C-alpha cells in the first residue's frame, strides 16, 4: 500500500501541496485529476523522491520514504513513468531495458509480480520489434511503452503514471489505459495522474481531485460515474474559489524538478462523496521549512 499523510511540498520555499492525505491499496488504481497547475506532478515528484517534502509521511507497505533520494525510493519499490516519457534519446530500446533491469530492491522482500525483459516484451510486443532503435527514433506511443517497460523492470510495488496518454493518438492512449488496468490486476498499486475525467473513470477504482494544491474531493469511481457533477465543477470552472492564502501554482512550477540527465522537457481522503475543505486550520503553509531539493531520477 502507498500511504501519503499530512504532506506539504513545494519549490524554493513556496508551498504547492497542502496537507495531502492519500491511500492506495495494492491491486487498485487511484486516479488523481485536476486542472493544469493544480499540483499533480508535484505530488508525483514528492512520492518518487525527486522533490523533498517540507513535512509529512510517504510510505510503501510501512517503509517510510519521505525525504529519501530517488534511487532509494526506486529500490524500495516505487516505479515512475514521468510526464513526457523522458527516454534517453541516444540509447537503444535494448539498452534502456538492460539498464532498468539492473535496479534491485534492497532491504525488502520481493512482493508482487516479478518482471523480466522477456515478460515485458511479451506484454509490449511492439518494443520487441524496436530493440535496436534509439529513443529518438521511436514514435510517441513507442516511447510511452518504453517508459512503462523501464519502470516495470525496476520491480515496483507502486507504479506512478504521470499523464501517460499525453500527446498520444486516441487509440494509443486507450491502449495505455487498458495496460494500466492489466497492471493493477497483476497486483501493482497504481497512482494515475489524469486531466480527463472520462479517461480516469475508465480505469480507476477511486478518483481524487486536486485543486490549488489541496485534495478537495475523493470517492469511488462508481459514485463519480453515477454523479460526476461535483468533480466536473472543480475541473471545468475557470478561476474557481481559492482557499484563503492559496493561489494558482505559478506557470512551470510543476515541471521544474528534473527527472533524468537526458530529459527533453524542462489515510483518509475525505470519505465517500466528500468535498474536502481547505483543512490546514492551525498551520500557515507559508511557515513551512524553506529547504527543498530534487534528486536525479533512478
C-alpha positions in Angstrom: 0.0 0.0 0.0 1.1 3.5 -0.8 0.3 5.9 2.0 0.6 9.7 1.9 -0.3 11.6 5.1 0.0 15.3 6.0 2.2 16.0 3.0 3.4 19.6 2.4 5.8 20.2 -0.5 6.9 22.9 -3.0 9.7 24.7 -4.6 12.2 27.3 -3.3 10.3 27.8 -0.1 6.9 28.2 -1.8 4.2 25.7 -0.8 2.4 23.9 -3.6 0.9 20.9 -1.8 -1.0 21.5 1.4 -1.8 18.7 3.9 -2.3 15.8 1.3 -3.7 12.5 2.6 -4.0 9.6 0.2 -4.0 5.8 0.5 -3.7 3.4 -2.5 -4.0 -0.3 -1.8 -2.2 -2.9 -3.8 -4.1 -4.1 -6.9 -6.0 -0.9 -7.3 -5.8 2.3 -9.4 -6.1 5.6 -7.7 -6.7 8.4 -10.3 -5.7 11.9 -9.4 -7.3 14.6 -11.6 -7.1 18.3 -11.7 -6.5 21.3 -13.9 -3.1 22.5 -15.1 -1.1 23.9 -12.2 -3.1 22.0 -9.5 0.0 20.3 -8.2 -0.4 16.8 -9.6 3.1 16.4 -10.9 4.5 18.0 -7.7 2.8 15.2 -5.8 4.2 12.5 -8.0 7.7 14.0 -7.7 7.4 14.1 -3.9 6.3 10.5 -3.8 9.1 9.4 -6.2 11.9 11.2 -4.2 12.5 13.8 -6.9 11.3 16.5 -4.5 11.9 16.6 -0.8 8.7 17.3 1.1 8.6 20.0 3.8 6.9 17.6 6.1 4.5 14.6 6.1 4.6 10.9 5.5 5.2 8.9 2.3 5.3 5.1 2.9 5.1 1.9 1.0 4.0 -1.1 3.0 5.0 0.7 6.1 8.5 1.7 4.9 9.0 5.4 5.4 10.3 7.1 2.2 9.6 10.8 2.6 12.8 12.8 2.1 14.9 9.8 0.8 16.7 10.3 -2.5 15.1 9.0 -5.7 17.4 6.0 -6.1 16.5 4.7 -2.6 12.8 5.3 -3.3 13.1 3.3 -6.5 14.8 0.4 -4.7 12.1 0.4 -2.1 9.6 -0.4 -4.8 8.4 2.8 -6.4 8.4 3.0 -10.2 7.9 6.2 -12.1 6.6 6.8 -15.6 7.1 10.5 -15.9 5.1 13.1 -17.8 6.6 13.5 -21.3 8.1 10.0 -21.2 11.7 11.3 -21.0 13.5 8.4 -22.6 17.3 8.7 -23.3 17.5 9.8 -26.9 20.8 8.0 -27.8 20.2 4.7 -26.0 18.5 1.9 -27.8 15.4 0.2 -26.6 17.5 -2.8 -25.6 19.9 -0.6 -23.6 17.1 1.1 -21.8 15.7 -2.3 -20.7 19.0 -3.7 -19.7 19.8 -0.7 -17.5 16.4 -0.8 -15.9 16.7 -4.5 -15.1 19.9 -3.8 -13.1 17.9 -1.9 -10.4 17.5 -4.2 -7.4 15.4 -3.7 -4.3 17.4 -3.6 -1.1 16.3 -4.3 2.4 12.8 -5.5 1.4 11.3 -8.8 0.4 10.2 -9.3 -3.1 6.4 -9.0 -3.3 4.0 -8.6 -6.2 4.8 -9.5 -9.8 8.4 -10.1 -10.9 9.1 -8.7 -14.3 11.8 -9.9 -16.7 12.8 -8.4 -20.1 11.1 -11.3 -22.0 7.9 -10.8 -20.0 7.9 -7.1 -20.6 8.4 -7.6 -24.3 5.6 -10.1 -24.3 3.4 -7.5 -22.6 4.5 -4.8 -25.1 5.4 -6.7 -28.3 6.0 -3.5 -30.3 9.1 -2.9 -28.3 10.5 -6.3 -29.4 10.4 -5.0 -33.0 12.3 -1.9 -32.0 15.1 -3.3 -29.8 17.9 -1.7 -31.9 16.2 1.6 -32.3 17.4 4.6 -30.3 15.0 6.6 -28.1 14.8 9.5 -30.5 13.8 7.1 -33.4 10.6 5.9 -31.6 7.2 7.3 -32.0 5.4 8.9 -29.1 3.4 5.8 -28.4 6.6 3.6 -28.6 8.4 5.9 -26.2 5.5 5.7 -23.7 5.6 1.9 -23.9 9.3 2.0 -23.3 8.9 4.3 -20.3 6.4 1.9 -18.8 8.6 -1.1 -19.6 11.6 0.6 -18.0 9.6 1.3 -14.8 8.3 -2.3 -14.6 11.8 -3.7 -14.8 12.7 -2.0 -11.6 10.3 -4.4 -9.9 7.9 -1.8 -8.4 5.1 -2.4 -5.9 3.9 1.1 -6.6 3.7 2.5 -10.1 3.3 6.3 -10.6 2.0 7.3 -14.0 2.0 11.0 -14.7 -0.4 11.6 -17.6 0.6 8.6 -19.6 -1.7 9.4 -22.5 -0.5 12.9 -23.0 0.3 13.6 -26.7 -0.8 10.2 -27.9 -3.4 9.4 -30.6 -6.7 8.4 -29.0 -6.3 4.7 -30.0 -2.8 4.6 -28.4 -4.0 6.4 -25.3 -6.8 3.9 -25.0 -4.2 1.0 -25.2 -2.2 2.6 -22.4 -5.3 2.8 -20.2 -6.0 -0.9 -20.9 -2.5 -1.7 -19.9 -2.9 0.2 -16.6 -5.9 -2.0 -15.8 -3.9 -5.1 -16.5 -1.0 -4.0 -14.3 -3.3 -3.3 -11.4 -4.8 -6.7 -12.0 -1.3 -8.2 -11.6 -1.2 -6.7 -8.1 0.5 -3.4 -8.6 -0.5 -0.3 -6.6 -1.1 2.4 -9.3 -1.3 6.2 -8.8 -2.5 7.6 -12.1 -2.4 11.3 -12.9 -5.1 12.3 -15.5 -6.6 15.5 -16.7 -9.6 13.9 -18.5 -12.2 12.7 -16.0 -13.7 10.3 -18.5 -10.3 8.6 -19.0 -9.9 8.3 -15.2 -13.3 6.7 -14.9 -12.4 4.0 -17.4 -9.5 2.6 -15.4 -9.6 3.8 -11.8 -11.1 2.3 -8.6 -11.1 5.6 -6.9 -10.9 9.2 -8.0 -9.4 12.2 -6.1 -9.4 15.8 -7.3 -6.5 18.2 -6.6 -7.2 21.9 -6.7 -4.7 24.6 -5.8 -2.6 22.0 -4.1 -5.3 20.6 -1.9 -7.4 17.4 -2.2 -10.9 18.7 -2.5 -12.8 15.6 -3.5 -12.4 11.8 -3.1 -14.8 9.0 -3.8 -15.2 5.6 -5.6 -15.3 5.6 -9.4 -18.7 4.1 -9.2 -20.0 7.1 -7.3 -18.3 9.5 -9.6 -19.7 7.7 -12.6 -23.2 8.0 -11.1 -22.9 11.7 -10.3 -19.9 13.4 -12.0 -21.1 16.9 -11.3 -19.0 17.7 -8.2 -15.8 16.7 -10.0 -16.7 18.4 -13.2 -17.5 21.6 -11.3 -13.9 21.7 -10.0 -12.3 20.7 -13.3 -14.3 23.0 -15.6 -14.9 26.3 -13.7 -12.1 28.7 -14.5 -10.9 30.7 -11.6 -12.7 28.5 -9.0 -12.8 29.8 -5.5 -9.4 29.8 -3.9 -8.8 28.8 -0.3 -7.5 31.6 1.9 -3.9 32.3 1.3 -3.6 29.9 -1.6 -3.2 30.9 -5.2 -2.6 29.1 -8.5 0.7 27.3 -8.9 2.9 29.6 -10.9 3.3 28.5 -14.5 6.1 25.9 -15.0 6.5 25.2 -11.3 5.2 21.6 -11.5 7.9 20.6 -14.0 10.9 22.2 -12.5 12.2 19.0 -10.9 14.5 17.2 -13.3 13.8 13.5 -14.0 16.9 12.4 -15.8 20.1 13.6 -17.5 18.6 13.3 -20.9 15.3 14.9 -20.2 14.0 16.9 -23.1 11.3 18.7 -21.0 12.3 21.2 -18.8 -5.0 7.7 5.2 -8.2 9.1 4.6 -9.1 11.1 1.5 -12.3 12.7 2.7 -14.6 9.8 2.6 -17.2 8.9 0.1 -18.6 11.8 -1.8 -16.9 14.4 0.3 -15.8 17.8 -0.8 -12.8 18.3 1.5 -12.3 21.9 2.8 -9.0 23.7 3.0 -8.2 21.9 6.2 -4.9 23.3 7.2 -6.7 25.2 10.0 -3.9 25.6 12.5 -0.7 25.9 10.4 0.1 28.6 8.0 1.6 26.7 5.0 3.9 29.6 4.3 5.6 28.9 7.6 6.8 25.5 6.4 10.6 25.0 6.2 12.2 26.5 3.2 14.7 23.8 2.3 13.8 21.8 -0.7 15.8 19.7 -3.1 15.4 17.4 -6.0 17.4 14.4 -7.0 18.1 12.8 -10.4 15.7 10.1 -11.4 16.6 6.4 -10.8 
